[in-house]
Amino acid sequence: MKLERRQAITKIIGITGAAAGSVLLPSSLQAQEMAGDNMLTPADLQNLEYAKLDAMAVAKLAYDADVRNKGCMYQVFHAIVTKLAESSSPDAAKFAAIPTALSIYGSGGIFGQGTICGNNNAAGMLLKLLKVPNAEGKNGQIVGAIYRYYESTPLPYMDDEFVTGIGANPEDTATKVVAASVAKSFMCHSSISNWSDASGLNAKQKGERCQRLSASMAHYIVTLLNRIVDGEDVDLAAISLPEGSAGECVECHGTSYTFGDAPSTMTGMDCVTCHTGHFN
């Protein structure tokens, strides 16, 4: 059964006969009873097959999606899911039923708290849904590769071809973006702070920069997935490895073991971005 996105929202939250100007949000049990067999279940949102997309078209949609400040997570998630709904994927109808607006909570590192950047949050949300041909069972490594790229790459893309391709104004580059920067983390806080240092602008002036950053990350995610689908020898194990000191620190601070009284730690980020060393 094919569901349009607007219909899917109704079926997911079980809204029926809401009075004008008000919205009834029933419990999940009530919603299931009201939606009946039409309610989307977790099974409907797993192993949806990825099909190759036009990376620039996705990037442009991601750039355009920030109307009324919906934010970075929405830009990336909405752009890729929307294009998959228009693609040759056998699950295109299911992609069309996904209410992408649910991702707006991730803007500004989740409600402006500066935690995980919405671009990376979107990648995790997306890969949880996907089945990527030639990479079955490796979605975690794909997410890791995306995060490593975000951490270590000067972003947003600054070349004129990309800026023009997404429909941005090249004249804004020198005044509203100024410089690309390396996040050194997949946290919004670090990303914005390092960009502010590189550009001389403040966090409240981040609009155009972040809009282009999301377009850049959407482009990279699609490019990476397309390469995998094409059968390229993408060494996901290598490019998903944590950056910098994380590989050394987990020798003592592992997930299932510790050295002496060292606490067990789970991380994929470069440790010294936040931690300066031992204090004992």
N, C-alpha and C positions, 0 to 999 in steps of 0.2 A: 504494500500500500504506500503510495506516495503522499507525503505530507509537506505542505508549504511551511516555511519557518514560522509564520504568524500562527498557523493552526497548531504547530508543535508546542509553542509556548503555552497555549491554552490547555493542551492535553497533558503537558508535563506537570503543571501546577494545579490542574484540576479546577480551573475557573469555570463556573457555569452560572449564567444569569446574574452576573454582578450588577448591582444598581449603578446608575449613571453617577460618575464622579467618585465611585468607591470601588475597591478591589477586595474580594474575599480570598484569603490565603488559607485553605484548609490544611489539616494535618496530612502527612504523607499517606496514611491509611484512608482518610476521607478522599484524598485526591485519586488514589488508585480505584476506589469504589466508583467515583464519579466518572473517571476516564475509561474505566473498564479495559477492554482488550486493546484500546487505542493508545494506552499510555506507553511511552518509550521506557524501556527497561535498560539496565546496564548491559544486557546482552545485545541490545540494538546498537550500542555505542562502542563495540569492541571489534577489532580486526576489520575495520573499514579499509578497503584497499586503496592505497595511494596510486594515482595515475600522474604521469608527467605533466607539468604545468609550464607555462611561459613565465619565467622568473621575473622579467621586467613588468609584465602585465600585473602580476601579483604585487610587486613592489609599488606600482602606481596606485593600485587599489588600496594598499596599506597606507600610503601617503594621504590619499583622499579620504580615508575612513575616519580621520580625526576631526570630523565635523562636530562642533559643540563639545570639544575636549573630551571625547570618549576615552582617549588614552592609549598608551603603547600596547598593553596586552590585547585590547580589542582590535587595534590596527592589524597586528600580526595574525591573531586567531581568526578574525573575521575574513581577512583577505584570502588566506589559504583555504579555509573551509568553503567560502563562497565560490572560489574558482574550482575546487574539487566537485562542488555541486553541479558545475557546468561542464565537467570533464568526461572522459570516456570511462571513468571508474565504474565497475558494476554496482558500486554502492553510492552512486551519485545522488539518488533519491534520499538516502539516509543522511548524507551530508547536508542536503537541502533542508532537512527537518531539524537540524541542530540550531537552537536559538543562540547565535553567537554573541548577542548582547549580554549574556550571562558573564562574559569575560571582562566587563568594564570595571569590576572591583579592583583589578590589578594595576590600575594607573598610579604612577608615582610611587611604585614599590609597595602597593596595596594601600589604598586610601591615603596616599601621600606620606606614608610612614618610612619610605626610603629603604624598605627591605628588598626582597628579590625583585629585580627589574621585570617589568611586565613583558618585555620581549622574551625573557627566559621562562617566565611563568607560562606564557602562551605556548612555548615549545614543549614544555612538559605536558600541558593539557592536550595539545595536539597529538603528540606521540603516544599518549595513553590510548588514543582512539584508533591509531593507524596499524595497518598491516602493510609493511613496505616490502615489495617484491625484491628478492635477493638479499634481504636482511632480516628474515624471520627470526624472532627471538633476540634481536640486537637493538631494540628501541632504546634501552637504557644507554647503550654506547653512543647511539645517535644523539641523544640528549646531551651526553657528556661532551661530544664533539662540538655541538652548538655552543655550549657554555664556555668551552675552552676558546673557541673563536671569539666570542663576545669579550672574554677577559683580556685577550692578548692582541686584538686587532685595532688599529686606529679607525675610529668610527665617529660620525657617519661617513659614507663614501662622499668624496668631495669632487670627483672628476665631473667635468661639464656634461659628458654623455649621460651619466647616471642622473645628474640633477635635472637635466632637460627631459630625460626619459620618464621620470616620475611626475613631471609637470610642475616642479618647483621653480621659483623665480631665481635665476642665477645671480641677480643683483643682491639677493638677500644673503648670499653666502658670506660675503665679507663683513656684514654688519650684524646678522642674526645668528650665524653659526660660528664664524671666525676661524675655528680650528677643529680638526678631528682630535680625538684623545683616546687613550687606552684606559679601560675601566679598571684593570687589575683585580677584578672581582666580578661576580655576577649580581652584585647588589646595586640597587639604584643609587644609594647614598654615595658609594665609591665612584660610580660612573659620573654622576653629576658633579661631585667635588673635583674630580680630575679634569673634567671638561671646563669647569669654572676657572681652574688654575691655568689651563692652556689658553682659554679665550679671553679672560679678564671680565667675563660677564657673570651675573649672579643667577642663582637657581630659578628665580622668578622669570628670567628671560630665556628659559630653556625650550620654549614652545617649538620653534622652527627646527632647532637642533634635534629634539627628541622625535619630532614628526619624521624627519629624514632618517634618524637612527632606526626607527621601526621599519621603514621602507628598506633600509640596508639589510637588516636582519631577516626580513621576510624573503628578500632576494637570495640571501645566503642559504637559508633553510631549504628553499625550493631547489636551488642549484645543487646542494648536497644530496637531497633525495633523488633528484633527476639522475645524478651520476651513479647512484646506487642502483636505480632501476635499469639504467643502461648497461649494467654489468661491469662498470669500471672497478678496478682493484683498489677500492677505498679501504685503507687500513684503519678501521674504526677503533680497534684496540689501542692503536698508537695515538691517534688524534683525540681520543677521549680521556687520555691520562691527565690527572691533575697537574696544574702548572707549578713550577718553582719548587718551593720547600715542602709542599704537601707530600710528595713522594718520599722525602726523607723523614718527615715528622711521624708518618704512620709506621715507621719501623719500630717506634717505641709506643706510639699511641694508636694501636690498631683497633679494629671493630670487634675482634674476638679475643684479643690478647693485650697485655700491657707489659712494660718493662719496669720491674720494681713496683713502686707505688704510683707510676704514671697513670693518669686516668685514660680510660678507653675513649676513643674519639671516632666519629664518622664525619668525613669531610671530602669535598671535591674541590675546594677552593685553595688557592695559594695561602698558606698559613700566615706568612709575614705581612700580608696586606693589613691585617688587624693585630696580630700578635708579634711583639718585638723580641720575644725570647723568654728564657727562664729567669725567675726572680728568687731562686733559692741557692 
